[in-house]
Structures are given as C-alpha cells and as structure tokens.
Amino acid sequence: MDLFEQERDTGLGNSQPLAARMRPASLDELIGQEHILGPGKLLRRAIEADRLQSIILYGPPGCGKTSLAEVIAAVTERRFQRTSGVVANVATLRDLIKEARHWIRNEGRQTILFVDEIHRFNKSQQDVLLPYVEDGTITLIGATTHNPLIFVNSPLTSRSLIFELHPLSEDAISRLLHNALSSEKGLSSFGTDLAPDAVSHVARVCDGDARRALNALEIAVLTTPPDDDGTIHVSREVIEDSMQKKAVVYDKNEDGHYDTISAFIKSVRGSDPHAAVYWLAKMLYAGEDPRFIARRLVILASEDIGNADPRGLMIATAAVDAVTFVGMPEARIILAQATTYLASAPKSNASYIAIKKAENEVMEGRSLQVPEHLKNLRVRRNGEDPGEDNEYIYPHDYDGHFAVQDYVPTASRFYEPGNEGYEDVIRQRLERWDRLRKDADNNGQQGRGAADRSA
C-alpha cells in the first residue's frame, strides 16, 4: 500500500463497512484457520520468520483470504499492492511489477502482490507473473474460491505453496460478532445488547462467511432505534430481517437437529422421496453442514439399500466428493439427486443384519481357527507336503468359477439376501451354489472341487 492509499483509507474512517473496519491487524487478531495459522504451523512460522514465498489461498467467500494477505504484509513490513483477476490485464500487471522492481532496487523493500480471484487470469496473464515470482521481485499472494490445482496454471502453482482456508466455525463467527460490538473501530459506541439466539442464528446461517455475518450485524444495529436508556436491543427477529433469512427450529446438538436428521433418514428408508427432500431442504436452510448430510447418506446406502441396488453406495460416495468439491449453494442439487435416488431405490438391510450376526458370533462364540487350506503358503515354503485334504482349490479353474470347499468351520448363516432389486439375483445365485454344496456333501465330494457346470 503506498502513501496515497494510506491517506485515502485513513480518511474513510468509520464510513467504511464494519467488515472492512474489523479487518485484523496482526496474526493474533485473526480468528479461525488454526489448521494453518496455529502456533507452530508452517504458514505462521514462515510469516513470523519473514521467510514467506509466494502462496495461493484457496477457500470460500468471507473466510479471511484478503485479511490474511494484509496481515502478512503488515507483519513482514512489505509493500502491499492489490489487484484482481477481474480487472487486471497484462499491461496492469507489467506496471505493478515495474513499481515493485523500483522499490526493491531503490528502497530495498519487497512487495507483496495480492491478486484476488486469480483463477480468472488467462494463461498469458499468469505467464507474465512467472519470472518475477521466481526471481523474488514480487511475493505473490493469490486468492481464489476455486481449486487452484484445476483453475490455475501448473507453472504458477508449482512456484507457490497452496493453503486451503475453511469456512469459519460457528464459534469463530460468534467471537467475531462480540469483538465487533466491543471494539472501538467496530460498534462499541452504540451500546448494543445482542440476544444470544440472534448470535447463534447469524453464526449458523452465514455459512462460515465473516463478511456476511458482520454486514448483518451492522445493518441490524444501525436500523434499530435505542430504548429509553440508550441501549440498542438486537433480537433474533431483527437479525432475521437483516440477513433476509428466517430462523427455523433447528438447533445443532439439540432436539431440532437430531429430530430432523432422524426424519430425513427414516423418510429415505421408507421410500418417500417427497418427505426426504423436504427435510433435506429444512436442514440446508437452517445451516446444516452439507457434508454431514452426505456422510449420513453413505451410511444409509449400505445399511438400508445394500445389494438391492449396489449403485446406491456409488451415488452416495460420489455425492460426498461432489459436495466437498462444489460447496453451497449448488451442493444442494447434488444432495437432492442422491436423496431422491436412494429414497426411490429398492431396499434391503441384509448386509447390516449379516455383519451384526457375524459380530455376535465372534463375541459370544468360540474363536474359530483358519482351515489349513486357506492359510498362507507358509507350509509349502517350509517344504512340507500339506496333503491332499489340505490343498486349496482355486475356483477359477472350474466351470462357473465356483468350487465346493469349506471356508469357515461353522454352519452358521449370516447373509440372507431378500427378494428386492438386484438382491433377488444374488439370492438365486446363492441358492444355486447351496444346492451344489449339498450335492457335493451327499456324494462325498466336499473339498474335491465339485463345480457348477450348469453356469
């Protein structure tokens, strides 16, 4: 930042939005992102030691990318030049680099070039930066909401460290709001009483976006008249109006949370896509983490659908990756697709029952030993003859890739497939193999490789 920019910002004073006034001035004032800025973490050590190389900050809006870049410049006492991938062209970048070269040659002062939305630069614009990043003329700090490994050219990412910033937690947002109310550069002069449920509502529905939370707080305070003693009381209803988002009965870690997710899962299990997508919408509106919902769908895909439709698990696991990659608000479409597919799929809990039965057998029954023919090839390696009865039969040597032999010394049955969907095909296949095993037993062929020659 040059002298004229400093004078301009100083002149703005309290006319700046609250989110701008509350930008941290030091590492200790930063809230959140402990995974990269906590004591002893790589990025913090590099900043404090002034050994920072070019970096790319990747994360959702309002998570602190710009604030972190400004703090880095302040701590390292470097010039701070800011531009954007939306407005800067090649000529602009060359002018900024020319200034940086002047300062480092004549003043001995390094420059941080902060490029917001760096993913919007085309290849030519990114290539302009490469030699000056490499020779240290500038320290590049790029910021993007898109995965830089996909949307930023590899020559630039290879010369930079990439740090992912996370949405701020509800606790971090709450601390940010209270800091704004008590800070002189914030709203301390207004004497505001912020209701606890108003704080929790902002923290829950702002989606980890600090800017959005502070903007809502500011408009709520500035538009609420004080009472007789001069105190401005900001209720949850006022905050709802300020955020243009109504609160629903859904408190995380309370009954509203558990009741709604329970209704959601039971609606999918009960094959009602209409009810399921309603509860999904309610959870997302209330600020539920979409990744939590996606994880619950993965569990349900195995527990309640299983082999009746094996594609269910594939769709659910794909939803986890897609939701994490895309983020809100588009992630709601992905969750809706996975929810309606799973709710409409044939159902079976046979796999769930199978593992419960097997667990009980392990815990309550005697410990079974591995049959000799299923053990590792240790016996053969020792040069001992395992004997004909202990030879492992390789199923792929037989018709139908099936051979009769014992795989566990118990007659207990654990997996009983049902008649729904693909599990009906599995059931018929297992019944055919069971008949072959029974015929082999009756003919004294157990362990001799009787094969399914009808397959």
C-alpha positions in Angstrom: 0.0 0.0 0.0 1.5 3.4 -1.0 1.2 6.7 0.9 -1.8 7.9 -1.1 -3.7 4.7 -0.4 -2.9 5.0 3.3 -4.2 8.6 3.4 -7.3 7.6 1.5 -8.1 4.7 3.8 -7.4 6.9 6.9 -9.9 9.4 5.6 -12.6 6.9 5.2 -12.6 6.2 8.9 -15.9 4.9 10.2 -17.5 5.4 6.8 -16.1 2.0 5.8 -18.3 -1.0 6.2 -18.0 -2.8 9.5 -16.4 -5.8 7.8 -13.6 -3.6 6.4 -13.0 -1.8 9.8 -12.8 -5.1 11.6 -10.0 -6.5 9.5 -7.3 -7.9 11.8 -4.0 -6.0 12.1 -1.9 -8.9 13.4 -1.8 -12.7 13.4 -3.2 -12.8 17.0 -6.3 -10.9 15.9 -7.1 -13.4 13.1 -10.0 -15.7 14.1 -10.2 -19.2 12.7 -7.9 -21.1 10.3 -5.9 -22.6 13.2 -5.0 -25.5 11.0 -2.6 -23.3 9.1 -2.1 -20.4 11.5 -2.0 -22.1 14.9 1.3 -22.0 16.9 4.0 -24.0 15.2 2.1 -24.4 11.9 4.1 -23.9 8.6 2.4 -20.7 7.4 2.6 -19.0 10.7 6.3 -19.9 11.1 7.1 -18.6 7.6 5.3 -15.3 8.3 6.8 -14.7 11.7 10.3 -15.5 10.3 9.7 -13.3 7.2 10.6 -16.3 5.0 7.4 -16.4 3.1 7.5 -17.4 -0.6 4.6 -17.0 -3.0 1.4 -18.6 -1.9 -2.2 -19.2 -3.1 -5.0 -19.0 -0.6 -8.0 -21.2 -1.6 -11.3 -21.1 0.2 -14.9 -19.9 0.2 -16.0 -16.2 0.4 -15.6 -14.5 3.7 -13.1 -17.0 5.2 -10.4 -14.4 5.6 -8.2 -14.6 2.4 -7.8 -10.9 2.0 -7.4 -10.2 5.7 -4.7 -12.8 5.9 -2.8 -11.3 3.0 -3.0 -7.8 4.6 -1.8 -9.2 7.9 1.1 -10.9 6.2 2.2 -7.6 4.6 1.9 -5.8 8.0 3.9 -8.5 9.9 6.6 -8.7 7.3 6.7 -4.9 6.7 6.4 -5.4 2.9 4.6 -3.1 0.4 1.1 -4.3 -0.3 -0.2 -4.0 -3.8 -3.7 -5.3 -4.6 -5.4 -6.1 -7.9 -8.0 -8.5 -9.2 -8.3 -11.2 -11.8 -11.4 -9.5 -12.9 -9.9 -6.1 -13.8 -6.2 -6.5 -14.3 -4.8 -7.1 -17.7 -1.2 -7.7 -18.9 -0.4 -4.0 -19.0 -1.7 -3.5 -15.5 0.5 -6.4 -14.2 3.6 -5.1 -16.0 3.1 -1.6 -14.4 2.7 -3.2 -10.9 5.9 -5.3 -11.5 7.8 -2.2 -12.7 6.8 -0.5 -9.4 7.9 -3.5 -7.4 11.3 -3.5 -9.1 11.7 0.2 -8.4 11.0 -0.3 -4.7 13.3 -3.3 -4.3 16.2 -1.6 -6.1 15.9 1.9 -4.7 14.3 1.4 -1.3 15.3 -2.2 -0.5 11.7 -3.0 0.2 9.9 -6.1 -1.1 6.4 -6.1 -2.5 3.5 -8.4 -1.9 1.2 -8.5 -4.9 -2.2 -9.7 -3.8 -4.3 -11.0 -6.7 -7.9 -11.6 -5.8 -9.8 -14.2 -7.9 -6.5 -15.3 -9.5 -8.4 -18.1 -11.2 -9.8 -15.5 -13.7 -6.4 -14.8 -15.1 -5.8 -16.4 -18.5 -2.6 -18.2 -19.4 -0.9 -15.0 -20.8 -1.7 -13.1 -17.6 -0.4 -15.8 -15.4 2.7 -16.3 -17.5 3.6 -12.6 -17.0 4.0 -13.2 -13.3 6.2 -16.3 -13.6 9.7 -14.8 -13.9 9.1 -12.2 -11.2 7.7 -14.7 -8.8 10.7 -16.9 -9.5 13.4 -14.2 -9.1 11.7 -12.7 -6.0 10.7 -9.3 -7.5 7.3 -9.9 -6.0 5.9 -12.2 -3.4 2.6 -13.3 -5.0 -0.4 -14.0 -2.8 -3.2 -15.3 -5.0 -6.7 -15.8 -3.6 -9.4 -17.9 -5.2 -12.6 -19.7 -4.4 -11.7 -22.4 -6.9 -9.3 -25.3 -6.6 -6.0 -23.8 -7.8 -4.8 -27.2 -8.9 -7.5 -27.2 -11.5 -8.1 -23.5 -12.3 -4.6 -22.0 -12.0 -1.8 -23.0 -14.4 0.6 -25.6 -13.1 3.8 -23.4 -13.7 2.4 -20.9 -11.2 1.2 -23.4 -8.7 4.5 -25.2 -8.8 6.2 -22.0 -7.7 3.7 -21.4 -4.9 2.6 -23.0 -1.7 -1.2 -23.7 -1.6 -3.1 -23.3 1.6 -6.8 -24.1 1.9 -8.9 -21.9 4.2 -12.0 -23.3 5.7 -15.4 -21.6 6.4 -15.3 -20.1 9.8 -16.9 -22.2 12.6 -20.0 -21.1 14.5 -17.8 -20.4 17.5 -15.4 -18.3 15.4 -18.3 -16.3 14.0 -19.7 -15.7 17.5 -16.4 -14.4 18.7 -16.1 -12.1 15.7 -19.6 -10.6 16.4 -18.7 -10.0 20.1 -15.4 -8.4 19.1 -17.2 -6.1 16.7 -19.6 -5.0 19.4 -16.8 -4.3 21.9 -14.2 -2.8 19.6 -13.7 1.0 19.2 -13.3 0.5 15.5 -16.4 -1.5 15.5 -19.8 -0.8 17.2 -18.8 -0.2 20.8 -20.1 3.4 20.7 -23.7 2.2 20.0 -24.2 0.3 23.3 -25.7 -2.8 21.8 -27.3 -5.7 23.5 -27.3 -8.6 21.1 -29.6 -11.5 22.1 -27.9 -14.9 22.4 -30.3 -16.5 20.0 -29.5 -13.8 17.5 -25.8 -14.6 17.7 -26.5 -18.3 17.2 -28.7 -17.6 14.2 -26.1 -15.4 12.5 -23.4 -18.0 13.2 -25.5 -20.8 11.9 -26.8 -19.4 8.7 -23.9 -17.2 7.4 -22.2 -20.4 6.1 -18.9 -19.5 7.7 -18.8 -16.2 5.8 -17.4 -13.5 8.2 -18.3 -10.6 5.9 -21.9 -11.7 5.6 -22.1 -12.0 9.4 -20.6 -8.6 10.1 -22.8 -6.9 7.4 -25.9 -8.4 9.0 -24.8 -7.2 12.4 -24.1 -3.7 11.2 -27.4 -3.2 9.5 -29.2 -4.6 12.5 -27.5 -2.2 14.9 -27.8 0.9 12.6 -31.5 0.3 11.8 -32.7 -0.5 15.4 -33.7 2.5 17.5 -32.4 2.7 21.1 -34.7 2.3 24.0 -35.1 5.0 26.8 -31.7 4.2 28.4 -29.9 4.4 25.0 -29.4 0.7 24.6 -30.0 -0.9 21.2 -31.6 -4.3 21.7 -31.0 -6.6 18.7 -33.3 -9.6 18.8 -33.3 -12.7 16.7 -36.2 -11.3 14.7 -34.2 -8.2 13.8 -31.3 -10.3 12.7 -33.6 -12.5 10.6 -34.7 -9.4 8.8 -31.1 -8.2 8.4 -30.0 -11.5 6.9 -33.2 -12.0 4.9 -33.3 -15.5 6.3 -35.9 -16.8 8.7 -34.8 -18.9 11.6 -36.2 -22.4 11.8 -36.5 -24.7 14.8 -33.2 -26.5 14.3 -30.5 -26.1 17.0 -27.4 -28.0 16.3 -26.6 -30.6 19.0 -30.2 -30.1 20.3 -33.5 -31.8 19.6 -34.2 -29.9 16.4 -31.1 -31.2 14.9 -31.5 -34.8 15.9 -35.2 -34.9 15.2 -34.8 -33.5 11.7 -32.0 -35.7 10.6 -33.9 -38.7 12.0 -37.0 -37.7 10.0 -34.8 -37.4 6.9 -33.1 -40.8 7.2 -36.4 -42.5 8.0 -38.1 -40.9 5.0 -35.4 -42.2 2.7 -35.5 -45.6 4.3 -39.3 -45.5 4.0 -39.0 -44.8 0.2 -40.7 -41.4 0.3 -38.6 -39.0 -1.8 -41.1 -36.2 -1.3 -40.7 -36.2 2.5 -37.0 -36.8 2.3 -36.3 -33.8 0.1 -38.4 -31.6 2.4 -36.4 -32.5 5.4 -33.2 -32.0 3.3 -34.3 -28.5 2.4 -35.1 -27.7 6.0 -31.7 -28.8 7.2 -29.8 -26.9 4.5 -31.9 -23.8 5.1 -31.1 -24.0 8.8 -27.4 -24.1 8.0 -26.6 -27.7 8.4 -23.2 -28.8 7.1 -24.0 -30.5 3.7 -21.0 -32.8 4.2 -22.7 -34.2 7.3 -25.8 -35.0 5.3 -23.8 -36.6 2.6 -22.0 -38.8 5.1 -25.3 -40.0 6.5 -26.5 -40.9 3.0 -23.4 -43.1 2.5 -24.2 -45.0 5.7 -27.8 -45.4 4.7 -26.9 -46.6 1.2 -25.3 -49.7 2.8 -27.5 -50.1 5.8 -30.9 -49.7 4.2 -30.3 -50.4 0.4 -27.2 -52.6 0.2 -27.1 -55.1 -2.6 -30.7 -54.5 -3.6 -29.2 -51.6 -5.6 -25.4 -51.6 -5.4 -25.3 -48.3 -7.3 -26.8 -46.6 -4.3 -23.4 -46.7 -2.5 -21.6 -45.4 -5.6 -24.0 -42.5 -5.9 -23.8 -41.7 -2.2 -20.0 -41.7 -2.1 -19.8 -39.7 -5.3 -22.1 -37.2 -3.6 -19.6 -36.8 -0.8 -16.9 -35.9 -3.2 -19.1 -33.6 -5.3 -20.5 -31.7 -2.3 -17.0 -31.1 -1.0 -15.7 -30.0 -4.3 -18.6 -27.8 -5.3 -19.8 -26.3 -2.0 -23.0 -24.5 -1.3 -25.4 -23.4 -2.8 -25.0 -25.8 -5.7 -24.3 -28.7 -3.4 -28.0 -28.8 -2.5 -28.7 -30.1 -6.0 -26.2 -32.9 -5.6 -27.7 -33.8 -2.3 -31.2 -33.7 -3.7 -30.2 -36.1 -6.5 -28.6 -38.6 -4.1 -31.5 -38.3 -1.7 -34.2 -38.9 -4.3 -32.3 -41.8 -5.9 -31.8 -43.6 -2.6 -35.4 -43.0 -1.4 -36.6 -44.4 -4.7 -34.3 -47.4 -4.7 -35.3 -51.0 -3.7 -34.4 -51.6 0.0 -32.6 -54.3 1.9 -30.9 -54.4 5.3 -29.5 -57.9 4.7 -25.8 -56.7 4.7 -26.4 -54.8 8.0 -28.0 -57.9 9.6 -25.2 -60.1 8.3 -22.4 -58.1 10.0 -24.4 -57.9 13.2 -24.9 -61.7 13.2 -21.2 -62.2 12.5 -20.1 -59.8 15.2 -22.3 -61.6 17.7 -20.8 -65.0 16.6 -17.3 -63.6 17.1 -18.0 -62.0 20.5 -20.2 -64.8 22.0 -19.0 -68.0 20.3 -15.7 -69.8 20.4 -12.8 -68.5 18.4 -12.6 -70.3 15.1 -9.3 -71.2 13.6 -8.5 -70.7 9.9 -8.7 -74.0 8.0 -5.3 -75.3 6.7 -6.2 -75.0 3.1 -7.0 -71.3 3.5 -3.8 -70.4 5.3 -0.9 -68.5 3.8 1.6 -70.6 1.7 3.9 -70.9 4.8 3.6 -74.8 4.8 4.7 -75.0 1.2 7.6 -72.6 1.8 8.8 -74.9 4.6 9.0 -77.7 2.1 6.3 -79.7 3.8 3.6 -81.6 1.9 0.2 -80.2 3.0 -1.5 -83.4 2.0 -4.4 -83.8 -0.5 -7.1 -82.9 2.0 -5.4 -79.6 2.8 -4.9 -78.4 -0.8 -6.6 -75.1 -1.6 -8.9 -75.4 -4.6 -8.7 -72.5 -7.0 -12.3 -71.7 -8.0 -11.3 -70.1 -11.4 -10.1 -73.5 -12.6 -13.7 -74.7 -12.7 -16.8 -74.0 -14.7 -18.8 -71.1 -13.3 -15.7 -70.0 -11.3 -17.1 -72.0 -8.4 -15.7 -74.9 -6.4 -17.0 -76.6 -3.3 -14.8 -76.3 -0.2 -15.1 -75.2 3.4 -14.2 -71.5 4.0 -15.2 -71.3 7.7 -15.7 -74.2 10.3 -19.3 -73.3 11.2 -22.7 -74.0 9.8 -24.0 -70.5 10.8 -25.5 -68.4 8.1 -25.1 -64.6 8.2 -26.1 -63.1 4.9 -29.7 -63.8 3.8 -30.4 -61.7 0.7 -34.0 -60.6 0.1 -36.2 -60.5 -3.0 -35.9 -56.8 -3.9 -33.9 -55.4 -6.8 -30.5 -56.9 -7.6 -30.5 -58.8 -4.3 -33.1 -61.2 -5.8 -30.5 -62.1 -8.4 -27.9 -62.6 -5.7 -30.3 -64.8 -3.7 -31.0 -67.1 -6.7 -27.2 -67.4 -7.3 -26.5 -68.3 -3.7 -29.3 -70.8 -3.7 -27.8 -72.5 -6.8 -24.4 -72.7 -5.1 -26.0 -74.0 -1.9 -27.6 -76.9 -3.9 -24.2 -77.7 -5.4 -22.6 -77.8 -2.0 -25.4 -80.1 -0.7 -25.0 -82.4 -3.7 -21.2 -82.5 -3.1 -21.8 -83.4 0.5 -24.2 -86.2 -0.5 -21.7 -87.5 -3.0 -18.7 -87.3 -0.7 -17.0 -84.6 -2.8 -16.6 -81.9 -0.2 -13.1 -80.4 -0.8 -12.7 -82.1 -4.1 -13.7 -79.2 -6.3 -17.2 -80.1 -7.4 -18.1 -77.3 -9.8 -21.2 -75.5 -11.0 -21.1 -77.0 -14.5 -24.6 -75.6 -15.3 -23.4 -72.0 -15.1 
